[in-house]
Amino acid sequence: MIRATYNEGYSMIDQLVQQEVVNSLFPFCKTRIQEHVLFVDCLIQDPDYSSDYQLTVQYNSQRYHKVFIRSPKIIPSVAIHMYPDASLCLYYPPDISPFRRLWVGKDLIPMAALWVCHYEQWLINGNIWKGREAPGHTELLQQLNDQR
């Protein structure tokens, strides 16, 4: 019998492959591997945006990866899908199959670019998030507002 295995932990080969995919899809991004973490720095620009966005992806493994907006400074808030550590909430984890590999270049960077688009809309439309919501997000926002 053959069993499928899926490694979510750290793999240097996985990081090198992820780095090559980013370099081929986004040659303007800067990549480096440092202390078991793949760092990807990108600039997201659009003439209609209020600012240029400097983005950093930190990829250790399928289990641990985070995306941050380094500039402009944005105060983290559940309302704009940011965690307290200022990393972006890009997807609802149960929506991703445990057997689906997330790619920095094919998934995380495009999701971050979409997050920036939703954030720009949020800035101009009265603080209404137009992106998808995880189940329970509205209730969480209400609880936070009630605590204030």
C-alpha angles and dihedrals in degrees: 000000000000118000124199115234128196122196115209093170131092117301124172090205090053090052093049091050091047089050093051092049091052091047091051096045099036110024090170091065118093115228133188137161114223128168094345094312127109109216120199120187118193138168118224112201135174126165089227094054122098090230145005112258123222108205130193125194117197110197121182099152144325087281098047123043132126137187123210135186104224095182136060096032109244122190107235115246137164087228091067096038098256127137121228090259087060094250117138125254099223104164144005104256096219088059089065116076113235086233095054116096116221114220122208092215100036099036119012100044094046090046089051091049089052090048089055090051091051090046091052089050089048090055093056105033103060099276097298114147110223096188127096117286127219116235109277095020094118091050091049091052090050091051091051092048091049090054092057 
